[in-house]
Amino acid sequence: MNCHRRQFLTGSVAALLAARAPAAPRSNARAITSGPDCHFFGYYDKCPWDATGRYLLAMRIGFCNRQPRPGEALTLGRIDLKDANRFLPFAKTTAWCWQQGTMLQWLGSAPARVVVYNAVQDRNYVGVVHDLASDKQRLLPRPLYAVSSDGKQAVSLPFDRLHRLRPGYGYCALPEKSPDDSAPKNDGVWHLDVESGQTRLLVPLAQLAKHKPDATFSGAQHWVNHLQFNPSGTRILFLHRWRVFEKSWKTRLYTCKPDGSELTLVLDTGMVSHFDWRDDATILAWAQLPSGAKRFALFDAAGVKKPQVIGNDVLTEDGHCSYSPDRRWILNDTYPDAKRLQHLMLFRVKDGRRIDLQAFYLTRDLSGPVRCDLHPRWNREGTQVCLDSAHIGDKRQLYVLDVSEIVKG
């Protein structure tokens, strides 16, 4: 058995071994970018491949071991996978961070031609809708966090506040507008109409700070993070966080409709991390359950049904989880273990079987806000995986793994 796998023997040893698949054939992640510059894509909840499968979005920068400074620009481009992986630049932006880049993604209404990302204009963060075929750009009045699958609507949050309260996830290009306000009433979760540019404040931070208040709210700074539409765009998921101490925070999981109605507190145990929508009504998330245990579980977006633990004996660590397009597999990774290895894996939903793909070394120099998480993402067919890694030369580059033979099973 792979010596780097952690064993958590809850239940019989036989049951645990049955859930584990033999180590998959060496995956041999293939680099599609190279130095001297660093390249990465960002978060795990977006697909970097275009609709044709030929181009893969990426970002390029000349350093990777420190936080960006105000005004330092990131180069955006697409990699031509059919022409020696050429990096084709198309824009620059100063609105970016290490963990989530500039929210660069293909627009669902034109996923082979149009991309969206964030930028700075006239001392404000804005969203950019960029047609790569015509090179025409259209600006949106607020920066984008997540976009619905059809490309018609988006959600936003205050990236300046996020930068201060969760370094590595927000933007430093502009000063924060309300740093002394613990829960602003005029900022929080925003909705945008991508076509018209019309915006609406859905859930103010002040509302969250008053909704079923926790004892630790006293003197706390509140923010929101990790917004995501369900597959059909009829509901939004987001995390409400508040800082209890300088390096400690608590989290609640909420959902609401795109007009802000039906605000639902799904989980309030104080700890929720990475997640993905299984379907329009069900959320997979790593969280502390009402029992006190921390596991991946399925949560009812309406907050009615009890959580259902997933992969109890084999998915025992927090990771960046996402369902394959056919929902038969869960792609996941881990943070560095004691040997600084990040483990990439697949989990087969039908029988709870885990298949370890590959482990990637991460230097201690890339820790904290500048860490290089794998952030694995599926291609549109569910046959390949793209990830960021710094296991070679301590520099971020993009890698692709072919998992087509594995996911046939």
PEUR-V516271 format. One record per residue. RES is the residue in three letters. SS is DSSP state (hx for helix, st for strand, lp for the rest). NEAR is the number of other ideal C-beta (glycine too) atoms within 12 Angstrom. D_FIRST is the distance of its C-alpha to the first C-alpha in Angstrom with 1 decimal. Layout:
<<RES/SS/NEAR/D_FIRST> <RES/SS/NEAR/D_FIRST>>
This chain:
<<MET/lp/15/0.0> <ASN/lp/22/3.8> <CYS/lp/14/6.1> <HIS/lp/23/8.7> <ARG/lp/29/7.9> <ARG/lp/26/10.4> <GLN/lp/19/10.4> <PHE/lp/22/14.0> <LEU/lp/17/14.5> <THR/lp/17/17.8> <GLY/lp/16/18.5> <SER/lp/11/16.9> <VAL/hx/15/13.3> <ALA/hx/11/13.8> <ALA/hx/18/15.1> <LEU/hx/24/12.4> <LEU/hx/19/9.7> <ALA/hx/17/12.5> <ALA/hx/29/13.0> <ARG/st/33/9.6> <ALA/lp/26/9.8> <PRO/lp/16/7.6> <ALA/lp/22/7.5> <ALA/lp/27/11.2> <PRO/lp/16/13.1> <ARG/lp/14/13.8> <SER/lp/30/16.4> <ASN/lp/14/18.7> <ALA/lp/29/20.8> <ARG/st/24/24.4> <ALA/st/27/26.9> <ILE/lp/34/30.2> <THR/lp/41/32.0> <SER/lp/23/32.7> <GLY/lp/20/34.7> <PRO/lp/14/36.9> <ASP/lp/24/37.0> <CYS/st/35/34.2> <HIS/st/41/33.5> <PHE/st/49/31.8> <PHE/lp/50/32.4> <GLY/lp/41/32.0> <TYR/lp/39/30.7> <TYR/lp/36/28.2> <ASP/lp/35/30.8> <LYS/lp/40/32.8> <CYS/lp/37/32.3> <PRO/lp/44/33.3> <TRP/st/34/34.0> <ASP/lp/30/37.5> <ALA/lp/22/38.5> <THR/lp/19/38.7> <GLY/lp/23/35.3> <ARG/lp/21/37.0> <TYR/st/33/37.2> <LEU/st/43/34.7> <LEU/st/47/36.2> <ALA/st/46/35.5> <MET/st/47/37.1> <ARG/st/38/37.9> <ILE/st/38/38.9> <GLY/lp/19/39.5> <PHE/lp/23/37.5> <CYS/lp/33/34.4> <ASN/lp/25/34.3> <ARG/lp/20/37.1> <GLN/lp/25/38.7> <PRO/lp/32/41.3> <ARG/lp/14/44.9> <PRO/lp/19/47.6> <GLY/lp/16/48.8> <GLU/lp/23/45.8> <ALA/lp/23/45.2> <LEU/st/41/42.1> <THR/st/30/42.4> <LEU/st/40/41.4> <GLY/st/34/40.7> <ARG/st/42/39.0> <ILE/st/37/36.8> <ASP/st/22/38.0> <LEU/lp/28/34.9> <LYS/lp/16/37.3> <ASP/lp/13/39.2> <ALA/lp/12/36.9> <ASN/lp/25/35.5> <ARG/st/19/38.9> <PHE/st/29/39.2> <LEU/st/26/42.4> <PRO/st/24/43.8> <PHE/st/30/46.0> <ALA/st/31/46.5> <LYS/st/25/46.1> <THR/st/40/45.8> <THR/lp/31/45.9> <ALA/lp/43/44.4> <TRP/lp/44/40.7> <CYS/st/40/37.8> <TRP/lp/41/34.4> <GLN/lp/38/32.3> <GLN/lp/42/34.3> <GLY/st/42/36.4> <THR/lp/47/39.8> <MET/lp/48/38.5> <LEU/lp/44/38.9> <GLN/st/44/38.4> <TRP/st/36/40.0> <LEU/lp/38/42.7> <GLY/hx/31/42.1> <SER/hx/24/45.6> <ALA/hx/26/45.3> <PRO/lp/28/41.6> <ALA/lp/22/42.5> <ARG/lp/25/45.3> <VAL/st/33/45.5> <VAL/st/47/43.3> <VAL/st/44/43.8> <TYR/st/48/43.1> <ASN/st/49/44.8> <ALA/st/36/47.5> <VAL/st/31/50.4> <GLN/st/21/54.0> <ASP/lp/10/57.1> <ARG/lp/13/55.2> <ASN/st/24/53.1> <TYR/st/42/49.6> <VAL/st/34/49.9> <GLY/st/42/47.9> <VAL/st/38/48.4> <VAL/st/38/48.4> <HIS/st/35/48.3> <ASP/st/21/49.1> <LEU/lp/30/47.6> <ALA/lp/15/49.8> <SER/lp/13/53.1> <ASP/lp/15/51.8> <LYS/st/14/53.7> <GLN/st/23/52.5> <ARG/st/22/53.3> <LEU/st/25/52.8> <LEU/st/37/51.9> <PRO/lp/27/53.3> <ARG/lp/37/50.0> <PRO/lp/45/46.6> <LEU/lp/45/43.9> <TYR/lp/49/40.7> <ALA/st/40/39.7> <VAL/st/44/41.4> <SER/lp/34/41.5> <SER/lp/28/40.1> <ASP/lp/20/43.6> <GLY/lp/28/44.6> <LYS/lp/23/47.6> <GLN/st/41/46.8> <ALA/st/47/44.9> <VAL/st/43/44.3> <SER/st/43/44.8> <LEU/lp/48/44.7> <PRO/lp/40/46.2> <PHE/hx/43/44.0> <ASP/hx/34/46.2> <ARG/hx/38/45.5> <LEU/hx/39/41.7> <HIS/hx/35/41.7> <ARG/hx/27/43.2> <LEU/hx/34/41.2> <ARG/lp/33/37.8> <PRO/lp/24/37.8> <GLY/lp/31/35.8> <TYR/lp/37/36.6> <GLY/lp/36/40.4> <TYR/lp/45/43.0> <CYS/lp/30/45.1> <ALA/lp/31/47.7> <LEU/lp/27/50.3> <PRO/lp/17/51.2> <GLU/lp/25/50.3> <LYS/lp/19/53.2> <SER/lp/24/53.0> <PRO/lp/17/51.0> <ASP/lp/11/53.2> <ASP/lp/22/52.9> <SER/lp/24/50.1> <ALA/lp/34/50.0> <PRO/lp/29/52.3> <LYS/lp/18/54.1> <ASN/lp/16/54.4> <ASP/lp/33/50.8> <GLY/st/41/47.5> <VAL/st/43/46.0> <TRP/st/37/48.1> <HIS/st/39/48.5> <LEU/st/39/49.7> <ASP/st/25/51.2> <VAL/lp/36/49.8> <GLU/lp/20/52.9> <SER/lp/16/55.7> <GLY/lp/22/54.1> <GLN/lp/17/55.3> <THR/st/24/53.4> <ARG/st/24/53.3> <LEU/st/26/51.9> <LEU/st/35/50.0> <VAL/st/43/48.7> <PRO/st/29/50.2> <LEU/hx/37/48.3> <ALA/hx/23/51.3> <GLN/hx/27/50.7> <LEU/hx/40/47.1> <ALA/hx/30/48.2> <LYS/hx/18/50.7> <HIS/lp/24/48.6> <LYS/lp/18/47.5> <PRO/lp/21/47.5> <ASP/lp/24/44.9> <ALA/hx/13/46.2> <THR/hx/22/44.4> <PHE/hx/28/46.4> <SER/lp/15/49.2> <GLY/lp/14/49.4> <ALA/lp/26/46.2> <GLN/st/35/45.9> <HIS/st/45/44.7> <TRP/st/43/43.1> <VAL/st/48/41.2> <ASN/st/43/38.1> <HIS/st/37/35.7> <LEU/st/46/38.1> <GLN/st/39/37.0> <PHE/st/38/38.9> <ASN/lp/31/37.7> <PRO/lp/24/37.4> <SER/lp/20/41.1> <GLY/lp/28/42.4> <THR/lp/25/44.0> <ARG/lp/37/42.2> <ILE/st/45/40.9> <LEU/st/49/38.2> <PHE/st/43/38.4> <LEU/st/42/37.4> <HIS/st/47/40.2> <ARG/st/38/39.4> <TRP/st/34/41.5> <ARG/st/28/41.1> <VAL/st/22/41.5> <PHE/st/12/41.2> <GLU/lp/11/40.9> <LYS/lp/11/37.1> <SER/st/16/36.5> <TRP/st/28/37.2> <LYS/st/30/36.8> <THR/st/37/36.3> <ARG/st/40/37.7> <LEU/st/44/36.8> <TYR/st/41/39.9> <THR/st/42/40.8> <CYS/st/35/44.3> <LYS/lp/27/46.2> <PRO/lp/34/47.1> <ASP/lp/20/50.6> <GLY/lp/25/49.3> <SER/lp/16/50.2> <GLU/lp/20/48.0> <LEU/lp/32/46.3> <THR/st/30/43.6> <LEU/st/29/41.6> <VAL/st/38/38.3> <LEU/st/35/36.5> <ASP/st/30/38.0> <THR/st/27/35.5> <GLY/st/27/35.7> <MET/lp/27/32.2> <VAL/st/38/31.2> <SER/st/32/29.1> <HIS/st/39/27.8> <PHE/st/42/28.7> <ASP/st/40/29.6> <TRP/st/33/32.0> <ARG/st/31/30.6> <ASP/st/19/34.2> <ASP/lp/23/37.7> <ALA/lp/23/37.5> <THR/st/30/33.8> <ILE/st/44/31.8> <LEU/st/41/28.1> <ALA/st/45/27.8> <TRP/st/41/25.8> <ALA/st/36/28.3> <GLN/st/25/29.3> <LEU/lp/27/30.3> <PRO/lp/19/33.5> <SER/lp/14/31.5> <GLY/lp/11/30.4> <ALA/lp/19/26.6> <LYS/st/25/25.2> <ARG/st/35/23.3> <PHE/st/42/23.6> <ALA/st/35/26.4> <LEU/st/33/29.1> <PHE/st/40/32.6> <ASP/st/25/35.9> <ALA/lp/39/37.9> <ALA/lp/23/41.0> <GLY/lp/26/39.7> <VAL/lp/13/40.5> <LYS/lp/15/37.4> <LYS/lp/15/34.9> <PRO/lp/32/31.5> <GLN/st/19/28.6> <VAL/st/26/25.1> <ILE/lp/35/22.5> <GLY/lp/35/18.7> <ASN/lp/26/19.3> <ASP/lp/29/15.8> <VAL/lp/39/13.8> <LEU/lp/38/16.6> <THR/lp/31/17.2> <GLU/lp/27/18.7> <ASP/lp/23/21.7> <GLY/lp/38/21.5> <HIS/lp/40/23.8> <CYS/lp/43/23.6> <SER/st/38/25.5> <TYR/st/33/26.0> <SER/lp/33/26.1> <PRO/lp/22/29.7> <ASP/lp/18/29.3> <ARG/lp/25/27.6> <ARG/lp/23/24.8> <TRP/st/38/22.1> <ILE/st/41/21.5> <LEU/st/45/20.6> <ASN/st/47/19.4> <ASP/st/41/18.4> <THR/lp/36/18.2> <TYR/lp/28/20.4> <PRO/lp/29/19.2> <ASP/lp/22/17.0> <ALA/lp/11/17.9> <LYS/lp/17/17.0> <ARG/lp/24/19.0> <LEU/st/26/16.3> <GLN/st/38/17.1> <HIS/st/39/14.4> <LEU/st/40/15.7> <MET/st/44/14.7> <LEU/st/45/16.5> <PHE/st/39/17.1> <ARG/st/32/18.8> <VAL/lp/27/21.8> <LYS/lp/14/22.7> <ASP/lp/18/19.8> <GLY/lp/26/17.9> <ARG/st/29/14.8> <ARG/st/44/12.9> <ILE/st/35/11.8> <ASP/st/34/10.7> <LEU/st/39/13.2> <GLN/st/36/13.5> <ALA/st/30/14.0> <PHE/st/40/17.6> <TYR/st/24/19.2> <LEU/lp/35/22.4> <THR/lp/24/25.0> <ARG/lp/17/26.6> <ASP/lp/21/29.9> <LEU/lp/35/28.9> <SER/lp/20/28.8> <GLY/hx/21/31.0> <PRO/hx/27/33.3> <VAL/hx/28/32.5> <ARG/lp/31/28.7> <CYS/lp/43/27.0> <ASP/lp/40/24.8> <LEU/lp/47/23.0> <HIS/lp/39/25.2> <PRO/lp/47/23.7> <ARG/st/42/26.3> <TRP/st/38/26.6> <ASN/lp/34/29.2> <ARG/lp/27/31.9> <GLU/lp/19/30.4> <GLY/lp/27/26.9> <THR/lp/25/25.5> <GLN/st/34/24.9> <VAL/st/44/23.8> <CYS/st/44/25.7> <LEU/st/49/24.7> <ASP/st/45/26.2> <SER/st/45/24.4> <ALA/lp/37/25.6> <HIS/lp/27/22.7> <ILE/lp/22/25.1> <GLY/lp/22/28.3> <ASP/lp/24/28.0> <LYS/lp/30/30.0> <ARG/lp/45/29.4> <GLN/st/38/29.1> <LEU/st/44/28.3> <TYR/st/41/25.4> <VAL/st/35/24.9> <LEU/st/38/21.9> <ASP/st/25/22.5> <VAL/lp/35/20.6> <SER/hx/20/23.2> <GLU/hx/16/21.1> <ILE/hx/33/18.5> <VAL/hx/32/21.2> <LYS/lp/15/23.0> <GLY/lp/18/20.7>>
